[in-house]
Amino acid sequence: MTTSRSWWLAGLVAGLAGLLTSYAAAMALTIRESPVVAVAELVIRWTPGPVAERAVELLGFADKAVLLVLIVVLVGLVFAWTGALARRRWWAPVLVYVVLTTVGAYAVLVQREAQTVDLVPVAVGFATWLVCLSLLTEPLRRHERAAVAATGEDPAAGADRRGFLVRMVLVAGVAAGLGIVGRAVGRGRRHVEQTRRLLKIVGVTKPDPSPAVRVGVEGVTPWVTPVEDFYLIHTAIVVPTIEPVDWRLRIHGLVDRVIELDYRDLISRQITESWITLNCVSNEVGGSLVGNAWWSGVRLADLLAEAGVRAGADAVLQTSEDGWTCATPLAALTDERNAMLAVAMNGKPLPIDHGFPVRTIVPGLYGYVSATKWVVDLEVTRFEDVEAFWTQRGWSEQGPVKIASRIDVPGSDDDLVAGDVRVAGMAWAQHTGIERVEVAVDGGPWQQAELAATPNVDTWVQWALTVPLEAGDHVLRVRATDRAGLVQTGVEAQPIPEGATGWHQVEVSVGEA
């Protein structure tokens, strides 16, 4: 093989590796189709009617398969060409990859109900192209430099290609392996996703919040968090995909009787529903790791009462299908709050990434001590006898939620003019509730904001206030007071070990009216 052919081959192998890794990412994320298929669908939409009819006449049901093959062959030629370009200009292949990535991203985004996550496989493919082409062409480039330095002749005749061949086989093998693994993982996840979409749970209703929960200020965070916008924090590399028929939960430990439930047993019980705000202990002051949803499930207090908790127990060790653990205060699972084994979110079965088929929801506690996705085991125990995942890493033991408030409007980049300015945002203190929200301008006196309604003490609340601002630079600060009379502290603290504190502030510039 001549050196020039090696460059063409390097481009082809790097390009195909990118297609395989993007396909694997699409399968693993349960994205409807890979970027290549998205491009094929775009071609179909853009194909004139007479041409499409002629293709169907000639190819029948094989028309789509032929189209996919043609696309792969075409981009394969482009990939090989990028290898040749890389021999003379390192930046030329990058431009080609940018063009291909742009086409792929556009094809993905114009699909029905496309989401930002659908671009992840496109980004994975682009990164793979860059890394693999550099990896494969480096020995070729080094060999050519050495040959020129030694003889001054054109190195096209080639020499030792062992390094290049080893890398080529390695890249091709890894990419193919990822494609196979992605296919296998994706097949199982896709089947679970199909099951989830078809699942109907008696007693689960659709969310219907009162208009009174909103202050009516544009730009404020929606009171109901859409599922696709709800924050996601977990430690799983590959998210567990559990068929409902395979799910089991065991309640044991310091109990009078062990309870074992399957999914059918669980959803046949009385379903409870509630608006509950969740937030992550890692949320910074003013951060976005918080969301509010309509949760449906079975009360944990009833299940624990049925098991018969023994004296001396003060914790429940929760375990996820992936092995993650948290220790939850027993009192938070057995008091009047609506702690539950949740089976639905915003009126539909839980999304896979949010814990399908069953997860725990406990109002008033940070997620790291309460919100176990894919929960399969509850052990009634004592805090002194167990250690959980995050408490082993320095976080506090019981994790009660702290009062928090945030300014959403105005933002620091907003164009403001002197006069009355509407300030608005969110505040929360789950299982205690918010009594008052106040705003201070430039360190001045605290001014009380108006609060929207809330259905219970376990949700966040929207607030708003009109303040007069003169032209110039200003600092807006917000604080909240809960229904127990505790005022949010202005002392700044980092999230670890028990949650961030401090007043959120926004710096704004106001122009002349």
Secondary structure, 3 states (H helix, E strand, C coil): CCHHHHHHHHHHHHHHHHHHHHHHHHHHCCCCCCHHHHHHHHHHHHCCHHHHHHHHHHHHHHHHHHHHHHHHHHHHHHHHHHHHHHHHCCCHHHHHHHHHHHHHHHHHHCCCCCCHHHHHHHHHHHHHHHHHHHHHHHHHHHHHHHHHHHHCCCHHHCCCCHHHHHHHHHHHHHHHHHHHHHHHHHHHHHHHHHHHHHCCCCCCCCCCCCHHHCCCCCCCCCCCCCHHHCCCCCCCCCCCCCCHHHCEEEEEECECCCEEEEHHHHHCCCCEEEEEEEECCCCCCCCCCEEEEEEEEEEHHHHHHHHCECCCCCEEEEEECCCCEEEEEHHHHHCCCCCEEEEEECCEECCHHHCCCCEEECCCECHHHCCCCCEEEEEEECHHHCCCCCHHHCCCCCCECCCEEEEEECCCCCCEECEEEEEEEEEECCCCCEEEEEEEECCCCCEECEECCCCCCCCCEEEEEEEEECCEEEEEEEEEEECCCCECCCCCECCCCCCCECCEEEEEEEECC
